[in-house]
């Protein structure tokens, strides 16, 4: 079984990140975000499933468990005798994954709490202006999704920039970008190698919303100015969710709007990270079959002859 651990836990996630780095710039931002998020999610699932299988094997190595289920402990131990540490190390890593994922889920759940506070508003009130001096604006997913803008942010932007901001936030809601970000963030929490993908997906959904907003308002320069103005105004203000001035990549986003990348797009390139992630899932399925066969063999070995 150890070969499955090596591929799905150690090798495949790193290869997925490498492939994602190669193809991310060859896809449109929206497609790139989807490909990277799904690839990372699949790779993370494969890794965690393998950790779960080896954790179950650690459980099966306990003498009292073997005695209860009628398994031969020697047979169970022999499968990974050359790497005796892998089963219990997997159990420890699985516990770490659970804590890490719970922290990410808790952070994303704050957006749902905001959505619940806005639920009493009429469904047709998609834009919520909040009397607050701190400049901020963000999209709140839900049914319906809403855009929250503080009076401080509204006062910062010109009418044209405000229109661009609303178009940007609507693009987040219409594209369900929050789901891609959550998937990628969970994947990054479950496997450290995938943390880069999580950051890249966060950037790509912003770029996708930028491009959609530019097409809607008919001016890339207006959107770029809105991003810069919102970033300058909100740089000291923590925020929730997806929003125009998400920190960390504003200069790159402005540059991309004013000087679009002229590289040739290769839509088929997204197959590479997806295929690598899928191979991890297939290999994990085989690991599950091998584990079942191991337990069967352990049971047969323990039977009196």
Helices and strands as residue ranges (DSSP letters): H 2-5, I 6-11, H 12-23, G 24-26, H 29-60, H 63-69, H 73-78, G 81-83, H 86-118, E 127-130, E 137-140, E 146-150, H 151-156, H 159-174, H 177-190, G 192-194, H 195-217, H 220-234, H 250-258, G 267-270, H 271-302
